């Protein structure tokens, strides 16, 4: 029906020119949200392929949509909250720089991210402040945690599976 280029190669070397969609696109209410490595996050009208908004960033792990907010982990291990309607940045958490974080997952009112050092980082959805941090494993968490029936399932690099729930 339509075809769209999301990001264009830039730079001189072949490494600089690597651009790819490595995060799973998210579709909601006729809008497709797509993120690229060394490119941008875009909201595109599914029926026509027209741009709604774009936000420059490099993404290789993924994103999740919750209500009107798109949560994205970028290649620098920063977590972004972006208004899904207009692309405005609501907040950005930069204190996880270079920790090789996973894509974010929503659990109740919390954004949870795993990292290469086996830690889970629990951030407040409304402003990105840290709520908690725990080392769930001595091994890297390289796959995105999963919210299954209100409980967080976390798989580490050595194949250990852990289950977490929020206790209030």
FIKOLZA-1660 file (N, C-alpha, C; in steps of 0.1 Angstrom, whole numbers, plus 5000, padded with zeros to 4 digits):
% residues 168
   i   px   py   pz ch aa at
   1 5008 4988 5000  A  X  N
   1 5000 5000 5000  A  X CA
   1 5009 5013 5000  A  X  C
   2 5019 5013 5008  A  X  N
   2 5028 5024 5008  A  X CA
   2 5042 5019 5013  A  X  C
   3 5052 5026 5010  A  X  N
   3 5066 5023 5014  A  X CA
   3 5072 5036 5020  A  X  C
   4 5080 5035 5030  A  X  N
   4 5085 5047 5037  A  X CA
   4 5100 5044 5042  A  X  C
   5 5109 5054 5039  A  X  N
   5 5122 5053 5045  A  X CA
   5 5121 5060 5058  A  X  C
   6 5126 5053 5069  A  X  N
   6 5126 5059 5082  A  X CA
   6 5138 5067 5085  A  X  C
   7 5150 5062 5082  A  X  N
   7 5163 5068 5084  A  X CA
   7 5172 5066 5073  A  X  C
   8 5181 5076 5071  A  X  N
   8 5191 5075 5060  A  X CA
   8 5205 5074 5065  A  X  C
   9 5213 5065 5059  A  X  N
   9 5227 5064 5063  A  X CA
   9 5234 5077 5063  A  X  C
  10 5243 5079 5072  A  X  N
  10 5251 5091 5073  A  X CA
  10 5265 5088 5076  A  X  C
  11 5275 5097 5074  A  X  N
  11 5288 5094 5078  A  X CA
  11 5296 5089 5066  A  X  C
  12 5310 5087 5068  A  X  N
  12 5319 5083 5058  A  X CA
  12 5321 5068 5058  A  X  C
  13 5324 5062 5070  A  X  N
  13 5327 5048 5070  A  X CA
  13 5314 5040 5070  A  X  C
  14 5316 5027 5066  A  X  N
  14 5305 5018 5066  A  X CA
  14 5298 5016 5079  A  X  C
  15 5306 5016 5090  A  X  N
  15 5301 5015 5104  A  X CA
  15 5292 5027 5107  A  X  C
  16 5296 5039 5103  A  X  N
  16 5288 5051 5105  A  X CA
  16 5275 5051 5097  A  X  C
  17 5275 5043 5086  A  X  N
  17 5263 5043 5078  A  X CA
  17 5253 5032 5081  A  X  C
  18 5256 5025 5092  A  X  N
  18 5246 5014 5096  A  X CA
  18 5234 5020 5102  A  X  C
  19 5223 5017 5095  A  X  N
  19 5210 5021 5099  A  X CA
  19 5200 5009 5098  A  X  C
  20 5193 5007 5108  A  X  N
  20 5183 4996 5107  A  X CA
  20 5173 4996 5118  A  X  C
  21 5161 4990 5115  A  X  N
  21 5150 4989 5124  A  X CA
  21 5153 4976 5132  A  X  C
  22 5157 4977 5144  A  X  N
  22 5160 4965 5152  A  X CA
  22 5150 4964 5164  A  X  C
  23 5143 4974 5167  A  X  N
  23 5133 4974 5177  A  X CA
  23 5119 4970 5171  A  X  C
  24 5111 4962 5177  A  X  N
  24 5098 4958 5172  A  X CA
  24 5089 4970 5171  A  X  C
  25 5084 4973 5159  A  X  N
  25 5074 4985 5158  A  X CA
  25 5062 4982 5167  A  X  C
  26 5056 4993 5172  A  X  N
  26 5044 4992 5180  A  X CA
  26 5033 4999 5172  A  X  C
  27 5021 4992 5172  A  X  N
  27 5010 4998 5164  A  X CA
  27 4998 5000 5174  A  X  C
  28 4992 5012 5174  A  X  N
  28 4981 5015 5182  A  X CA
  28 4972 5025 5175  A  X  C
  29 4959 5022 5174  A  X  N
  29 4949 5032 5169  A  X CA
  29 4953 5038 5156  A  X  C
  30 4958 5030 5147  A  X  N
  30 4961 5034 5133  A  X CA
  30 4974 5042 5132  A  X  C
  31 4982 5041 5142  A  X  N
  31 4995 5048 5142  A  X CA
  31 5006 5037 5144  A  X  C
  32 5017 5037 5136  A  X  N
  32 5028 5028 5139  A  X CA
  32 5040 5036 5144  A  X  C
  33 5045 5032 5155  A  X  N
  33 5057 5038 5161  A  X CA
  33 5069 5029 5158  A  X  C
  34 5079 5035 5152  A  X  N
  34 5090 5027 5148  A  X CA
  34 5103 5034 5152  A  X  C
  35 5113 5027 5156  A  X  N
  35 5126 5032 5160  A  X CA
  35 5137 5026 5152  A  X  C
  36 5148 5034 5149  A  X  N
  36 5159 5029 5142  A  X CA
  36 5172 5031 5149  A  X  C
  37 5182 5022 5146  A  X  N
  37 5195 5024 5151  A  X CA
  37 5202 5035 5143  A  X  C
  38 5208 5045 5150  A  X  N
  38 5214 5056 5143  A  X CA
  38 5205 5064 5135  A  X  C
  39 5193 5066 5139  A  X  N
  39 5183 5073 5132  A  X CA
  39 5173 5081 5140  A  X  C
  40 5161 5076 5141  A  X  N
  40 5150 5083 5148  A  X CA
  40 5139 5074 5153  A  X  C
  41 5131 5080 5161  A  X  N
  41 5118 5074 5165  A  X CA
  41 5107 5081 5157  A  X  C
  42 5098 5074 5151  A  X  N
  42 5088 5081 5143  A  X CA
  42 5074 5075 5146  A  X  C
  43 5065 5084 5145  A  X  N
  43 5050 5080 5145  A  X CA
  43 5045 5083 5131  A  X  C
  44 5039 5072 5125  A  X  N
  44 5035 5073 5111  A  X CA
  44 5021 5068 5110  A  X  C
  45 5013 5075 5102  A  X  N
  45 4999 5071 5100  A  X CA
  45 4999 5058 5092  A  X  C
  46 4993 5048 5098  A  X  N
  46 4994 5034 5092  A  X CA
  46 4987 5034 5078  A  X  C
  47 4976 5041 5077  A  X  N
  47 4968 5040 5064  A  X CA
  47 4975 5047 5053  A  X  C
  48 4983 5058 5055  A  X  N
  48 4988 5066 5044  A  X CA
  48 5003 5066 5044  A  X  C
  49 5010 5063 5055  A  X  N
  49 5025 5064 5055  A  X CA
  49 5030 5078 5058  A  X  C
  50 5021 5087 5061  A  X  N
  50 5025 5101 5064  A  X CA
  50 5031 5102 5078  A  X  C
  51 5041 5110 5079  A  X  N
  51 5047 5113 5092  A  X CA
  51 5038 5121 5101  A  X  C
  52 5037 5117 5114  A  X  N
  52 5030 5125 5124  A  X CA
  52 5040 5133 5132  A  X  C
  53 5051 5126 5136  A  X  N
  53 5062 5133 5143  A  X CA
  53 5075 5124 5142  A  X  C
  54 5086 5130 5144  A  X  N
  54 5099 5123 5145  A  X CA
  54 5107 5129 5157  A  X  C
  55 5115 5120 5163  A  X  N
  55 5124 5124 5173  A  X CA
  55 5137 5118 5170  A  X  C
  56 5148 5126 5169  A  X  N
  56 5161 5120 5166  A  X CA
  56 5167 5113 5177  A  X  C
  57 5170 5100 5175  A  X  N
  57 5177 5092 5185  A  X CA
  57 5181 5079 5179  A  X  C
  58 5190 5072 5186  A  X  N
  58 5194 5059 5181  A  X CA
  58 5189 5048 5191  A  X  C
  59 5182 5039 5186  A  X  N
  59 5176 5028 5194  A  X CA
  59 5179 5015 5189  A  X  C
  60 5183 5005 5197  A  X  N
  60 5185 4992 5193  A  X CA
  60 5178 4981 5202  A  X  C
  61 5173 4986 5213  A  X  N
  61 5166 4976 5222  A  X CA
  61 5151 4976 5220  A  X  C
  62 5145 4987 5221  A  X  N
  62 5130 4987 5219  A  X CA
  62 5123 4998 5227  A  X  C
  63 5110 4997 5226  A  X  N
  63 5101 5007 5232  A  X CA
  63 5088 5000 5236  A  X  C
  64 5080 5007 5244  A  X  N
  64 5067 5002 5248  A  X CA
  64 5058 5014 5250  A  X  C
  65 5045 5011 5247  A  X  N
  65 5035 5022 5247  A  X CA
  65 5026 5019 5259  A  X  C
  66 5023 5030 5267  A  X  N
  66 5014 5028 5278  A  X CA
  66 5005 5041 5279  A  X  C
  67 4993 5040 5276  A  X  N
  67 4984 5051 5275  A  X CA
  67 4988 5061 5264  A  X  C
  68 4991 5073 5268  A  X  N
  68 4996 5083 5258  A  X CA
  68 5011 5085 5258  A  X  C
  69 5018 5076 5264  A  X  N
  69 5033 5078 5265  A  X CA
  69 5040 5066 5259  A  X  C
  70 5050 5069 5250  A  X  N
  70 5059 5060 5244  A  X CA
  70 5072 5060 5252  A  X  C
  71 5076 5049 5258  A  X  N
  71 5088 5048 5266  A  X CA
  71 5099 5041 5257  A  X  C
  72 5110 5047 5256  A  X  N
  72 5121 5042 5247  A  X CA
  72 5134 5042 5254  A  X  C
  73 5142 5031 5252  A  X  N
  73 5156 5030 5256  A  X CA
  73 5164 5033 5244  A  X  C
  74 5173 5042 5246  A  X  N
  74 5182 5046 5234  A  X CA
  74 5195 5039 5235  A  X  C
  75 5203 5040 5225  A  X  N
  75 5216 5033 5224  A  X CA
  75 5227 5038 5234  A  X  C
  76 5224 5049 5240  A  X  N
  76 5233 5054 5251  A  X CA
  76 5228 5050 5265  A  X  C
  77 5218 5041 5265  A  X  N
  77 5212 5036 5278  A  X CA
  77 5205 5048 5285  A  X  C
  78 5199 5057 5278  A  X  N
  78 5190 5067 5283  A  X CA
  78 5176 5062 5281  A  X  C
  79 5167 5065 5291  A  X  N
  79 5153 5062 5290  A  X CA
  79 5145 5074 5287  A  X  C
  80 5136 5074 5277  A  X  N
  80 5128 5085 5273  A  X CA
  80 5113 5082 5275  A  X  C
  81 5106 5093 5279  A  X  N
  81 5091 5092 5279  A  X CA
  81 5087 5103 5269  A  X  C
  82 5080 5098 5258  A  X  N
  82 5076 5107 5247  A  X CA
  82 5061 5107 5246  A  X  C
  83 5055 5119 5245  A  X  N
  83 5041 5120 5242  A  X CA
  83 5038 5113 5229  A  X  C
  84 5029 5103 5228  A  X  N
  84 5027 5096 5216  A  X CA
  84 5019 5104 5205  A  X  C
  85 5013 5115 5210  A  X  N
  85 5005 5123 5200  A  X CA
  85 5013 5133 5193  A  X  C
  86 5023 5139 5199  A  X  N
  86 5030 5150 5193  A  X CA
  86 5045 5148 5193  A  X  C
  87 5050 5138 5199  A  X  N
  87 5065 5136 5200  A  X CA
  87 5073 5144 5210  A  X  C
  88 5066 5151 5218  A  X  N
  88 5073 5160 5228  A  X CA
  88 5079 5151 5239  A  X  C
  89 5091 5154 5243  A  X  N
  89 5098 5147 5253  A  X CA
  89 5092 5151 5267  A  X  C
  90 5086 5141 5274  A  X  N
  90 5081 5144 5287  A  X CA
  90 5091 5143 5298  A  X  C
  91 5100 5134 5297  A  X  N
  91 5112 5133 5306  A  X CA
  91 5122 5124 5299  A  X  C
  92 5135 5125 5305  A  X  N
  92 5146 5117 5300  A  X CA
  92 5155 5113 5312  A  X  C
  93 5157 5100 5314  A  X  N
  93 5166 5096 5325  A  X CA
  93 5179 5092 5319  A  X  C
  94 5190 5099 5323  A  X  N
  94 5203 5097 5317  A  X CA
  94 5213 5091 5326  A  X  C
  95 5209 5087 5338  A  X  N
  95 5218 5082 5348  A  X CA
  95 5222 5067 5346  A  X  C
  96 5216 5061 5336  A  X  N
  96 5220 5047 5333  A  X CA
  96 5229 5046 5321  A  X  C
  97 5236 5057 5318  A  X  N
  97 5245 5058 5307  A  X CA
  97 5255 5047 5306  A  X  C
  98 5255 5041 5294  A  X  N
  98 5265 5030 5291  A  X CA
  98 5263 5017 5299  A  X  C
  99 5251 5014 5303  A  X  N
  99 5248 5002 5311  A  X CA
  99 5242 4991 5302  A  X  C
 100 5241 4994 5289  A  X  N
 100 5235 4984 5280  A  X CA
 100 5221 4979 5285  A  X  C
 101 5212 4988 5286  A  X  N
 101 5199 4985 5291  A  X CA
 101 5190 4978 5281  A  X  C
 102 5180 4972 5287  A  X  N
 102 5169 4965 5279  A  X CA
 102 5159 4976 5275  A  X  C
 103 5150 4971 5267  A  X  N
 103 5138 4980 5264  A  X CA
 103 5130 4981 5277  A  X  C
 104 5122 4991 5278  A  X  N
 104 5114 4993 5291  A  X CA
 104 5102 4984 5290  A  X  C
 105 5097 4981 5302  A  X  N
 105 5085 4974 5304  A  X CA
 105 5077 4981 5315  A  X  C
 106 5064 4981 5314  A  X  N
 106 5056 4988 5324  A  X CA
 106 5050 4978 5333  A  X  C
 107 5051 4981 5346  A  X  N
 107 5045 4972 5357  A  X CA
 107 5039 4982 5367  A  X  C
 108 5025 4982 5366  A  X  N
 108 5018 4991 5375  A  X CA
 108 5022 5005 5371  A  X  C
 109 5026 5013 5380  A  X  N
 109 5030 5027 5378  A  X CA
 109 5045 5029 5377  A  X  C
 110 5052 5018 5372  A  X  N
 110 5066 5018 5372  A  X CA
 110 5071 5014 5358  A  X  C
 111 5082 5020 5354  A  X  N
 111 5090 5016 5342  A  X CA
 111 5102 5008 5347  A  X  C
 112 5103 4996 5342  A  X  N
 112 5114 4987 5346  A  X CA
 112 5123 4984 5334  A  X  C
 113 5136 4985 5337  A  X  N
 113 5147 4983 5327  A  X CA
 113 5157 4974 5333  A  X  C
 114 5162 4964 5326  A  X  N
 114 5173 4955 5330  A  X CA
 114 5186 4961 5324  A  X  C
 115 5197 4956 5330  A  X  N
 115 5210 4961 5324  A  X CA
 115 5220 4949 5323  A  X  C
 116 5232 4952 5317  A  X  N
 116 5242 4943 5315  A  X CA
 116 5249 4938 5327  A  X  C
 117 5247 4945 5339  A  X  N
 117 5253 4941 5351  A  X CA
 117 5243 4933 5360  A  X  C
 118 5232 4929 5355  A  X  N
 118 5222 4921 5362  A  X CA
 118 5213 4929 5371  A  X  C
 119 5213 4942 5370  A  X  N
 119 5204 4951 5378  A  X CA
 119 5191 4953 5371  A  X  C
 120 5180 4955 5379  A  X  N
 120 5168 4960 5375  A  X CA
 120 5166 4974 5380  A  X  C
 121 5162 4983 5372  A  X  N
 121 5160 4997 5376  A  X CA
 121 5145 5000 5375  A  X  C
 122 5140 5005 5386  A  X  N
 122 5126 5008 5387  A  X CA
 122 5124 5023 5387  A  X  C
 123 5117 5029 5376  A  X  N
 123 5116 5043 5375  A  X CA
 123 5101 5047 5376  A  X  C
 124 5098 5059 5381  A  X  N
 124 5084 5064 5382  A  X CA
 124 5080 5067 5368  A  X  C
 125 5068 5063 5364  A  X  N
 125 5063 5066 5351  A  X CA
 125 5061 5081 5348  A  X  C
 126 5057 5088 5359  A  X  N
 126 5054 5102 5357  A  X CA
 126 5066 5112 5355  A  X  C
 127 5078 5108 5360  A  X  N
 127 5089 5117 5359  A  X CA
 127 5102 5111 5357  A  X  C
 128 5103 5098 5357  A  X  N
 128 5116 5091 5355  A  X CA
 128 5125 5090 5366  A  X  C
 129 5121 5094 5378  A  X  N
 129 5130 5093 5390  A  X CA
 129 5131 5079 5394  A  X  C
 130 5142 5076 5400  A  X  N
 130 5145 5062 5405  A  X CA
 130 5136 5059 5417  A  X  C
 131 5129 5048 5417  A  X  N
 131 5121 5043 5428  A  X CA
 131 5129 5032 5435  A  X  C
 132 5135 5024 5428  A  X  N
 132 5143 5013 5434  A  X CA
 132 5153 5007 5423  A  X  C
 133 5163 5000 5429  A  X  N
 133 5172 4993 5420  A  X CA
 133 5176 4980 5428  A  X  C
 134 5176 4969 5421  A  X  N
 134 5181 4957 5427  A  X CA
 134 5189 4949 5417  A  X  C
 135 5199 4942 5423  A  X  N
 135 5207 4933 5414  A  X CA
 135 5200 4919 5415  A  X  C
 136 5193 4916 5405  A  X  N
 136 5185 4904 5404  A  X CA
 136 5194 4892 5400  A  X  C
 137 5206 4895 5395  A  X  N
 137 5215 4884 5390  A  X CA
 137 5229 4889 5389  A  X  C
 138 5238 4880 5389  A  X  N
 138 5252 4883 5387  A  X CA
 138 5255 4883 5372  A  X  C
 139 5245 4879 5364  A  X  N
 139 5246 4878 5349  A  X CA
 139 5238 4889 5343  A  X  C
 140 5242 4892 5331  A  X  N
 140 5236 4903 5323  A  X CA
 140 5221 4899 5320  A  X  C
 141 5213 4910 5321  A  X  N
 141 5199 4909 5316  A  X CA
 141 5199 4915 5303  A  X  C
 142 5198 4907 5292  A  X  N
 142 5199 4912 5279  A  X CA
 142 5186 4911 5271  A  X  C
 143 5176 4904 5277  A  X  N
 143 5163 4904 5270  A  X CA
 143 5154 4912 5278  A  X  C
 144 5144 4918 5272  A  X  N
 144 5135 4927 5278  A  X CA
 144 5126 4919 5288  A  X  C
 145 5125 4924 5301  A  X  N
 145 5116 4917 5310  A  X CA
 145 5102 4918 5305  A  X  C
 146 5094 4909 5310  A  X  N
 146 5080 4907 5305  A  X CA
 146 5070 4909 5316  A  X  C
 147 5060 4917 5314  A  X  N
 147 5049 4918 5324  A  X CA
 147 5039 4908 5320  A  X  C
 148 5038 4898 5329  A  X  N
 148 5028 4887 5327  A  X CA
 148 5019 4886 5339  A  X  C
 149 5006 4890 5336  A  X  N
 149 4996 4890 5347  A  X CA
 149 5000 4899 5359  A  X  C
 150 5006 4910 5357  A  X  N
 150 5010 4919 5368  A  X CA
 150 5022 4915 5375  A  X  C
 151 5030 4905 5370  A  X  N
 151 5042 4901 5376  A  X CA
 151 5053 4902 5365  A  X  C
 152 5065 4906 5370  A  X  N
 152 5076 4908 5361  A  X CA
 152 5085 4895 5360  A  X  C
 153 5086 4890 5347  A  X  N
 153 5094 4879 5344  A  X CA
 153 5107 4884 5338  A  X  C
 154 5119 4879 5344  A  X  N
 154 5132 4884 5340  A  X CA
 154 5141 4872 5337  A  X  C
 155 5146 4871 5325  A  X  N
 155 5155 4861 5321  A  X CA
 155 5169 4867 5320  A  X  C
 156 5179 4860 5326  A  X  N
 156 5193 4866 5325  A  X CA
 156 5201 4857 5315  A  X  C
 157 5213 4862 5312  A  X  N
 157 5222 4856 5302  A  X CA
 157 5225 4841 5304  A  X  C
 158 5225 4837 5317  A  X  N
 158 5228 4823 5320  A  X CA
 158 5215 4814 5320  A  X  C
 159 5204 4819 5317  A  X  N
 159 5191 4812 5316  A  X CA
 159 5183 4811 5328  A  X  C
 160 5187 4818 5339  A  X  N
 160 5179 4819 5351  A  X CA
 160 5167 4828 5349  A  X  C
 161 5156 4823 5354  A  X  N
 161 5143 4830 5353  A  X CA
 161 5139 4835 5367  A  X  C
 162 5136 4848 5368  A  X  N
 162 5131 4853 5381  A  X CA
 162 5118 4859 5379  A  X  C
 163 5110 4859 5390  A  X  N
 163 5096 4865 5390  A  X CA
 163 5096 4876 5401  A  X  C
 164 5091 4888 5397  A  X  N
 164 5089 4899 5406  A  X CA
 164 5075 4904 5406  A  X  C
 165 5071 4909 5418  A  X  N
 165 5058 4915 5418  A  X CA
 165 5059 4928 5427  A  X  C
 166 5051 4938 5424  A  X  N
 166 5051 4950 5432  A  X CA
 166 5042 4948 5444  A  X  C
 167 5048 4950 5456  A  X  N
 167 5041 4949 5468  A  X CA
 167 5038 4963 5474  A  X  C
 168 5026 4966 5476  A  X  N
 168 5023 4980 5481  A  X CA
 168 5018 4979 5495  A  X  C
% end
